[in-house]
Every structure is written in structure tokens, then in C-alpha cells.
Amino acid sequence: MDLLFTAHAKKLKLSKTKYASAAIAYFAENRLDPTKAAAQSFAHVTKTVAQEARSIRVQNVDIGNRLISILRNWEKSLYGFLQQQQGGTLNYLEQIESDILRHQVSVETNYLAPMVEMLVKSNIETYIARVLVERTNLRVQNKEQTEWAGVNKGLNDDRDQQVVVQMREFIKTNNVPAPSLAAKPQVPVLPPKAPATPAAATPDAAVPPQ
């Protein structure tokens, strides 16, 4: 024992007196029995490690719960914001659609309907005027009124040919391309499923086995 005592003191570059004083202080402060120092030291270290491990696990659980709570609150706030944005956008689009429909109704009521009525009246009045002119022309030429049907048919055929020619010229200078349908956006019906997360641990579950 004396050789072991001398060797350890020399290894630490301490005198035997200082080494002995430090050893006595260590055993006294830690309340260790020198005859059972090895077993007591191992038990003390094991207990300390277990306590620190439990403390770390409890702290990890608390941090995980706080992080999950922060994420849930952030998701709730984000979803609420997106719902407000969606509602405002849809309301704005509905107002635009309503204004367009009201404008179309106003145009049809105040412009198109009267214009169609005027065109129909003008067509009828033009037809009556033409019939009168044709019959008057037959009377001036001392022809029978029975010849009016043939004269009227000839004039109608000539008018139809003129209409076809003029419409072809009109289409050449006023051609409107046919609209093309835009591709439908691929909007997902449901949001993607989030990956399953393990259940948060509890402080009781962090207790090491006895």
C-alpha cells in the first residue's frame, strides 16, 4: 500500500502529505467510506448520470411540446390569413362579375334591343317601298301586274348575289379569330397528407428502468 501511495503521489507530482490531505478531503466531502469507495463511487456516478439523463429527457419533451405548440399556432394563423385572402379575392371577383352582367343587361336593354327593333322595321319598310316602286315601274311601262312576281324574283336574286360578295369582302377586312380555351389549372382537391409524427414523450416515459 505504501508503494501504491508513493507511486500515485509521485505521478501527480504531489507530496505524500498533500496527496493524503486531498484524499481525506475528497472522501469527507462526498461522504464516502474509504473501505467501500469503489462501489459507492460507481453508485454515485450511476445515480448522477440517471438524474441528468432524466433531466435532459424532460427538457427535450418540454422543448418538443413548445415547438409543436408554436407550429400549431403558426399554422392556425396562416390558415386564417389564407382564408381571409381567399374570401376577399372571391368577393372581388363576384363584384367584377356582377358589374359585367349589369353592364351587359344595360347594353342589351338600351342599345341592342332598340337597334334590332329598328332593323326589323327598316327591313319591312324597305320591302314595302321596293314593292311599291316595282309595281309603279310596271304601271309606267304599261306592263301587267302579273309580271311583278318574275321581276321581284330577279331583283331578289341580284340582291342576294350582291350580299354574298359584300359579306365576303367584309369578312376579309373584319375577321375576328376564334377564341381558344385556356388550360384548366390543376388544383388539388385535398391538401397533401402530412407525414405521421411520433407521439410526444412524457416525463414519466423518460424515467430510466430501475
FITOR-562866 format. One record per residue (C-alpha): x, y, z. Coordinates in pm, whole numbers, padded with zeros to 5 digits, always signed. Last residue first. Layout:
<sites>
XYZ ...
</sites>
This chain:
<sites>
-03473+00056-01210 -03561+00146-01566 -03486+00503-01674 -03763+00761-01630 -03828+00929-01965 -04171+00775-02003 -04285+00956-01691 -04169+01289-01838 -04393+01233-02139 -04288+01167-02495 -04463+01335-02785 -04636+01094-03018 -04446+01009-03332 -04521+01222-03640 -04711+01086-03937 -04616+01258-04257 -04856+01537-04358 -05120+01444-04611 -05127+01660-04918 -05409+01915-04931 -05733+01794-05089 -05892+01879-05424 -05561+01969-05583 -05587+02245-05846 -05457+02152-06189 -05542+02473-06370 -05769+02435-06672 -05596+02518-06996 -05733+02830-07161 -05992+02786-07431 -05914+02949-07761 -06115+03237-07901 -06195+03233-08273 -06010+03499-08465 -06217+03801-08573 -06209+03887-08944 -06313+04241-09028 -06132+04313-09356 -06173+03970-09517 -06513+03918-09357 -06644+04242-09511 -06524+04142-09858 -06704+03811-09827 -07014+03986-09695 -07011+04227-09992 -06999+03945-10246 -07269+03741-10071 -07496+04048-10035 -07455+04136-10403 -07558+03785-10503 -07862+03804-10274 -07964+04140-10422 -07945+04006-10780 -08157+03707-10685 -08411+03932-10512 -08430+04165-10814 -08492+03871-11044 -08758+03732-10809 -08934+04072-10794 -08943+04100-11174 -09085+03749-11202 -09352+03812-10938 -09438+04155-11084 -09533+04018-11425 -09892+03972-11311 -09915+04349-11270 -09935+04380-11645 -09699+04614-11819 -09767+04971-11927 -09405+05073-11855 -09528+05329-11601 -09754+05067-11441 -09466+04817-11421 -09246+05086-11260 -09520+05161-11010 -09538+04793-10923 -09162+04777-10872 -09152+05102-10673 -09439+04991-10449 -09275+04655-10389 -08947+04829-10308 -09113+05063-10058 -09286+04771-09885 -08957+04579-09862 -08774+04885-09734 -09042+04943-09468 -09020+04582-09355 -08641+04586-09337 -08639+04925-09162 -08888+04799-08903 -08676+04490-08839 -08359+04698-08818 -08520+04945-08578 -08638+04665-08350 -08292+04512-08354 -08140+04851-08266 -08391+04904-07983 -08299+04561-07834 -07925+04612-07879 -07893+04957-07727 -08077+05028-07400 -08182+04679-07293 -07893+04479-07437 -07634+04734-07322 -07790+04756-06974 -07803+04379-06940 -07440+04356-07048 -07339+04626-06797 -07525+04451-06518 -07351+04125-06608 -07009+04291-06611 -07070+04464-06277 -07185+04136-06118 -06878+03953-06249 -06648+04223-06110 -06829+04211-05775 -06800+03832-05767 -06429+03858-05843 -06380+04099-05550 -06574+03872-05315 -06366+03574-05429 -06044+03766-05367 -06155+03885-05022 -06265+03536-04920 -05942+03382-05043 -05729+03638-04862 -05928+03592-04543 -05899+03215-04573 -05524+03248-04632 -05489+03460-04317 -05686+03211-04109 -05479+02923-04246 -05158+03110-04161 -05273+03192-03807 -05372+02831-03743 -05048+02703-03896 -04846+02941-03676 -05038+02837-03366 -04981+02469-03446 -04610+02528-03515 -04561+02716-03187 -04742+02442-02994 -04528+02176-03161 -04214+02368-03067 -04331+02408-02709 -04411+02038-02682 -04073+01944-02828 -03886+02181-02593 -04072+02039-02291 -04004+01682-02402 -03636+01763-02454 -03619+01919-02106 -03777+01612-01950 -03531+01393-02140 -03236+01606-02027 -03349+01598-01664 -03396+01221-01680 -03049+01178-01826 -02903+01407-01558 -03070+01207-01284 -02956+00876-01433 -02599+01004-01472 -02593+01123-01109 -02729+00792-00982 -02476+00594-01185 -02191+00818-01067 -02295+00779-00704 -02332+00403-00743 -01985+00380-00900 -01834+00594-00627 -02000+00387-00355 -01874+00060-00502 -01517+00189-00541 -01504+00370-00207 -01614+00080+00005 -01329+00080+00259 -01282+00454+00204 -01644+00515+00304 -01768+00811+00108 -01936+01118+00242 -01856+01316-00074 -01689+01598+00122 -01516+01359+00363 -01386+01118+00098 -01247+01407-00110 -01098+01587+00191 -00917+01270+00306 -00777+01218-00045 -00663+01580-00072 -00491+01563+00270 -00320+01233+00178 -00192+01377-00152 -00075+01695+00016 +00116+01497+00282 +00258+01247+00033 +00398+01531-00173 +00242+01593-00507 +00372+01546-00860 +00052+01360-00961 +00260+01053-01056 +00469+01093-00741 +00159+01089-00521 +00024+00789-00708 +00357+00595-00677 +00402+00676-00306 +00052+00556-00216 +00094+00242-00428 +00433+00171-00262 +00286+00231+00082 +00000+00000+00000 
</sites>
